[in-house]
Amino acid sequence: MKVDHSLPLEYSTKQNGLNIFGFWVFLAAEIMLFATLFTSYFTLEHRTAGGPNGTEIFEIAPVLIETFVLLTSSFTIGLGVHAMRIGRKKAMMTFFVITLLLGLVFIGFEIDEFITYIHEGATLQTSAFTAMLMTTLGTHGAHVTFGLFWGTAILLQVKKSGLTPETANKSFIFSLYWHFLDVVWIFIFSFIYLKGMM
Amino acid sequence: MSELFPRKQIMGFVFSLILTAAALTVYFLNMSFAKGMVVLLVTAFVQALLQLVVFMHAGETNDKWVIYGKVAFMMAIALITVFGTLLIFLWDM
């Protein structure tokens, strides 16, 4: 395989460049997935069928913590990719571990939020509003959960084989995925929570 | 140690926190719905752009215009889907 040393490790072969581009194509499709969820949510958010509406069940504190945690994890994985580019394997792994731990904290808060909703009588079956709310949040949460397993698997590979064109490529692609989830969360934070509490 | 914390990334993080704080004004200040939506639309899309350019390194390689083009195309389709549906189902046009 031809390795081009003028490019960062994750781009150093033709195949690596194609992998990264392929992942961008996948992310573009993911934009569409979340767009359809947002579409349904906006269409149905006032159909509460006698159940609670957004203003009644949304709480600012946990939402703010989730937002801060996810923004910070997006920053730490960015630092991880930077450390990888200057060849610092240990620092890169540390940043990735911090990122995954923050992801775990995020999921913890989200699960707690869901439990609170259900106790307040807002379940998946309550109304069109709660059903779409939980489907949208749940799809994002499922992505983050999947990311935790994926990220752990990549960390194990980096630990075993070090920073090679293959592992660097996988790590970089994982960082794209993680930043993308942060972008989706920003839209959830703005147009589901803040809009709902305004 | 300092080489692990590049200025660009730190500035990106600080700016993303500022944007989040700016978005929060719709909750803490008494704003009209229209004004609040403008604030949210601006902060959310600037934040997305920031992630794309600073953290996702979208503009660094030769295929940068293919990447930007792909994302812009999908964003356009996404916005048409969202607002087209709202137009029919909520705004009754």
Chai-1 contact restraints between the chains, C-beta under 6 A:
chainA,res_idxA,chainB,res_idxB,connection_type,confidence,min_distance_angstrom,max_distance_angstrom,comment,restraint_id
A,F21,B,D63,contact,1.0,0.0,6.0,A-B,restraint_1
A,W24,B,I67,contact,1.0,0.0,6.0,A-B,restraint_2
A,W24,B,K70,contact,1.0,0.0,6.0,A-B,restraint_3
A,A28,B,K70,contact,1.0,0.0,6.0,A-B,restraint_4
A,A28,B,M74,contact,1.0,0.0,6.0,A-B,restraint_5
A,I31,B,M74,contact,1.0,0.0,6.0,A-B,restraint_6
A,I31,B,A78,contact,1.0,0.0,6.0,A-B,restraint_7
A,M32,B,A78,contact,1.0,0.0,6.0,A-B,restraint_8
A,A35,B,A78,contact,1.0,0.0,6.0,A-B,restraint_9
A,A35,B,T81,contact,1.0,0.0,6.0,A-B,restraint_10
A,A35,B,V82,contact,1.0,0.0,6.0,A-B,restraint_11
A,F38,B,V82,contact,1.0,0.0,6.0,A-B,restraint_12
A,T39,B,T81,contact,1.0,0.0,6.0,A-B,restraint_13
A,T39,B,V82,contact,1.0,0.0,6.0,A-B,restraint_14
A,T39,B,T85,contact,1.0,0.0,6.0,A-B,restraint_15
A,F42,B,L86,contact,1.0,0.0,6.0,A-B,restraint_16
A,T43,B,T85,contact,1.0,0.0,6.0,A-B,restraint_17
A,T43,B,F89,contact,1.0,0.0,6.0,A-B,restraint_18
A,L71,B,S16,contact,1.0,0.0,6.0,A-B,restraint_19
A,F75,B,F13,contact,1.0,0.0,6.0,A-B,restraint_20
A,G78,B,Q9,contact,1.0,0.0,6.0,A-B,restraint_21
A,G78,B,F55,contact,1.0,0.0,6.0,A-B,restraint_22
A,L79,B,Q9,contact,1.0,0.0,6.0,A-B,restraint_23
A,H82,B,P6,contact,1.0,0.0,6.0,A-B,restraint_24
A,A83,B,L4,contact,1.0,0.0,6.0,A-B,restraint_25
A,A91,B,L4,contact,1.0,0.0,6.0,A-B,restraint_26
A,L176,B,M56,contact,1.0,0.0,6.0,A-B,restraint_27
A,H179,B,Q51,contact,1.0,0.0,6.0,A-B,restraint_28
A,H179,B,F55,contact,1.0,0.0,6.0,A-B,restraint_29
A,H179,B,M56,contact,1.0,0.0,6.0,A-B,restraint_30
A,V183,B,A48,contact,1.0,0.0,6.0,A-B,restraint_31
A,V183,B,Q51,contact,1.0,0.0,6.0,A-B,restraint_32
A,I186,B,A44,contact,1.0,0.0,6.0,A-B,restraint_33
A,I186,B,Q47,contact,1.0,0.0,6.0,A-B,restraint_34
A,F187,B,A44,contact,1.0,0.0,6.0,A-B,restraint_35
A,S190,B,A23,contact,1.0,0.0,6.0,A-B,restraint_36
A,S190,B,L40,contact,1.0,0.0,6.0,A-B,restraint_37
A,S190,B,A44,contact,1.0,0.0,6.0,A-B,restraint_38
A,L194,B,V26,contact,1.0,0.0,6.0,A-B,restraint_39
A,L194,B,Y27,contact,1.0,0.0,6.0,A-B,restraint_40
A,M197,B,Y27,contact,1.0,0.0,6.0,A-B,restraint_41
A,M198,B,V26,contact,1.0,0.0,6.0,A-B,restraint_42
A,M198,B,G36,contact,1.0,0.0,6.0,A-B,restraint_43
